[in-house]
Amino acid sequence: MNKPTVISMCLAGEIAYLTIRGRLVAGEEIAALRETILRTAPNFKILIVNVRDVEKIDAAGISALVFAYSTAQSLGVRFRLAAVSPRLAELLKITRLDTILSKPEVATERAVYE
């Protein structure tokens, strides 16, 4: 049996820091992430999504990350991924999403919250 996906949030000033633990695959996990993004993004200037503990991701999960990015951009919110695993980095590179979803300054922003 799979562990449930948990999306936790840390708020600091104008920054929302979401952490995803578990699976990011088609189904309830994606719906929960989309709902969290829609509820959170309008209230902050920076949205950081930590994906370190994402155990499995499929095409729907990648699509959900693009949805998060697009939603943030449409609201004028900076979006960053934090703690991207080598496997996810490779998937982003293959899909050519690495240029918009992975940014080098994430490490310094992420350090504030750990």
Rosetta blueprint (number, residue, H / E / L):
1 M L
2 N L
3 K L
4 P L
5 T L
6 V E
7 I E
8 S E
9 M E
10 C E
11 L E
12 A E
13 G L
14 E L
15 I E
16 A E
17 Y E
18 L E
19 T E
20 I E
21 R E
22 G E
23 R E
24 L E
25 V L
26 A L
27 G L
28 E H
29 E H
30 I H
31 A H
32 A H
33 L H
34 R H
35 E H
36 T H
37 I H
38 L H
39 R H
40 T H
41 A H
42 P H
43 N H
44 F L
45 K L
46 I E
47 L E
48 I E
49 V E
50 N E
51 V E
52 R E
53 D E
54 V E
55 E E
56 K E
57 I E
58 D L
59 A H
60 A H
61 G H
62 I H
63 S H
64 A H
65 L H
66 V H
67 F H
68 A H
69 Y H
70 S H
71 T H
72 A H
73 Q H
74 S H
75 L L
76 G L
77 V L
78 R E
79 F E
80 R E
81 L E
82 A E
83 A L
84 V L
85 S L
86 P H
87 R H
88 L H
89 A H
90 E H
91 L H
92 L H
93 K H
94 I H
95 T L
96 R L
97 L L
98 D H
99 T H
100 I H
101 L H
102 S L
103 K L
104 P L
105 E L
106 V H
107 A H
108 T H
109 E H
110 R H
111 A H
112 V L
113 Y L
114 E L
